[in-house]
Amino acid sequence: MEIRYQLEKPVTLDIQMQVRDFTVLLGLSGEGKTMLLKAIAGLIPARGHPFGGLAAERRPIGYLPQGYALFPHLRAWENVAFPLPRGAGRRTQAMDLLARVGLADLAERYPAALSGGQRQRVALARALARRPELLLLDEPTSALDMATRDEILDELIREVHDFGVPVLAVSHDPHLAMLADHMAVLLDGHIVQEGPPRAVFARPATMGAARLLGFRNFLAGRIEETAETGMVVAGSGWRLRTGFQYGMHPGMSVTVAIRSEDLVPGDVLGVPAPNALKLKVVSLREEGVALRVRMEGACSLDMLLPRLQCEGRTLAPGATLWVQVAPEHVHVMIEVQ
Amino acid sequence: MSHGAAVGIGAGRQPSARWIATATAATVLTFLLAPFAALVFATDWHDFHFAPGDLAAIRVSLFYSALALALVVLAGTPLAWWLAHYHYRGKWVVDALLLLPLLTPPLAMGILLSSFYGPYSPVGGLLSQAGLYLTNTAPAFVLAQIYGAMPYYVLAARAAFEGVPEELEQISRTLGRNRWQTFWRVTLPLARLGLTAGVALAWVRAMGEFGIVLIVAYFPQGIPVKLWVNLEDMGLSAVYPLLWVFFLVAVPLPLWLGLRSRRQGMF
């Protein structure tokens, strides 16, 4: 399904993107992601396709806002039955939907007596009761506890796949985008990149997108050599080999992006060591079971060391450290900082 | 050791604070309710009888107050909904204008009404040509009650509507319900507590309206004006029976509505 929407107030957005199965639109808070969903749902004035020009109640969409907006005066099953026409089968239909999201036992409860995950599933069942052609989810992970989040997300994605309705979820959470079938990145009111998460996370199109996707290291440099087998990028005091990318030629100013988790201590990738850099440890910080190492020298880099690689090493501020990055993990963008 | 001492002091202080709060509350409550107790003692229970015309006044008050209340709710609800839902520049002017009838003393309001709807005014003249006289008639009586009660109802209903999260109304639309259905199925049930309070308040205002009614519709006499007439003509002891009836008919509806909505307040 192709979505094309434009709105001017309260934020300026010009969105054109594909929605396939479970699609995540990744963007910073305040970018207008919620407004896009409201525009598609017909709740704020906007021009667009599909459903443009239809009144909100005539658009075949299901909308799950943040916090899910269950009706507090209705029981779980009555919430699900809300969009169903009055008739004999109304309760049975609602109960069937609740059973499909695994909540048949809680049908008589009011929303106040349900957990965050349970509310989300009631809201999902309610949205699906109308047989929508598109499901809109606003920050589906925001109201969930970290402890149960992954489980609930897996369940949610499985359920929406089961129902076979395409989903557009907006989020600022890269973790959710990783689980998607398709994703797009929203920056300054436009889609700057879209595609399968694997491709987007590996090759962000711009620095803004790279930041949003979790890249922390950006180095300004120049292309030194290009060949079919790869390229060499260099800056003041550093040289890095990378895979070949089309459209690059020697002398071009570029920005190199490297993920913190793609940097490894010098002995890990083996000999002959590609892309080895000698740097000085500036600071160390524990992040859960991993260790974040801040280094300076010819360039400043941030490395996230998994605990398996911390074993047997003594790292301290001031120590000299050889670090490496695989050429395929050095991402080059034609954009200067 | 010091920890134990701190707990001891805290525990010692709390009951005295609670005692002061309870005593204050009891004093204020007694002050508020004392006149009602006085009524019990002042009434001559051995010679409890109505003055001539009291029963007619009760009928007038009950019937026309119910009519006025129905009109207040019918006209005031859409206004309150509109005030709660539409935001535009200069809305504060509308808000201030809305407070005007509420803040105007009843007697002044009565004078305004008689100058506007009276037989010598252009509006009154037009209406009387159509056969509607708005001085000392049943329609005038209802009109006076509406002016007395409507501002209170609109304020309460507006607050009730503003308390309904807009998101729930929007979600209802995305679930295929139009504005009208959304109003009945989402807005109204969620605003119920506040609306009930508004209805109760309007009922008491309409029943007890004296100042406006006195000027605009001395006849037909309802309970408040009849109480005043009895007091003037026959003295204090002659008003107690009608006063008792006044309490009995004015208070139960709001009391019942209030208790009912409180019980159902928890979802």
Boltz contact constraints between the chains, C-beta under 6 A:
constraints:
  - contact:
      token1: [A, 41]
      token2: [B, 174]
      max_distance: 6.0
  - contact:
      token1: [A, 43]
      token2: [B, 170]
      max_distance: 6.0
  - contact:
      token1: [A, 56]
      token2: [B, 173]
      max_distance: 6.0
  - contact:
      token1: [A, 56]
      token2: [B, 174]
      max_distance: 6.0
  - contact:
      token1: [A, 57]
      token2: [B, 173]
      max_distance: 6.0
  - contact:
      token1: [A, 57]
      token2: [B, 176]
      max_distance: 6.0
  - contact:
      token1: [A, 57]
      token2: [B, 177]
      max_distance: 6.0
  - contact:
      token1: [A, 57]
      token2: [B, 178]
      max_distance: 6.0
  - contact:
      token1: [A, 63]
      token2: [B, 174]
      max_distance: 6.0
  - contact:
      token1: [A, 65]
      token2: [B, 167]
      max_distance: 6.0
  - contact:
      token1: [A, 69]
      token2: [B, 167]
      max_distance: 6.0
  - contact:
      token1: [A, 69]
      token2: [B, 168]
      max_distance: 6.0
  - contact:
      token1: [A, 69]
      token2: [B, 171]
      max_distance: 6.0
  - contact:
      token1: [A, 72]
      token2: [B, 267]
      max_distance: 6.0
  - contact:
      token1: [A, 73]
      token2: [B, 189]
      max_distance: 6.0
  - contact:
      token1: [A, 73]
      token2: [B, 190]
      max_distance: 6.0
  - contact:
      token1: [A, 73]
      token2: [B, 267]
      max_distance: 6.0
  - contact:
      token1: [A, 82]
      token2: [B, 175]
      max_distance: 6.0
  - contact:
      token1: [A, 83]
      token2: [B, 175]
      max_distance: 6.0
  - contact:
      token1: [A, 83]
      token2: [B, 176]
      max_distance: 6.0
  - contact:
      token1: [A, 110]
      token2: [B, 267]
      max_distance: 6.0
  - contact:
      token1: [A, 130]
      token2: [B, 176]
      max_distance: 6.0
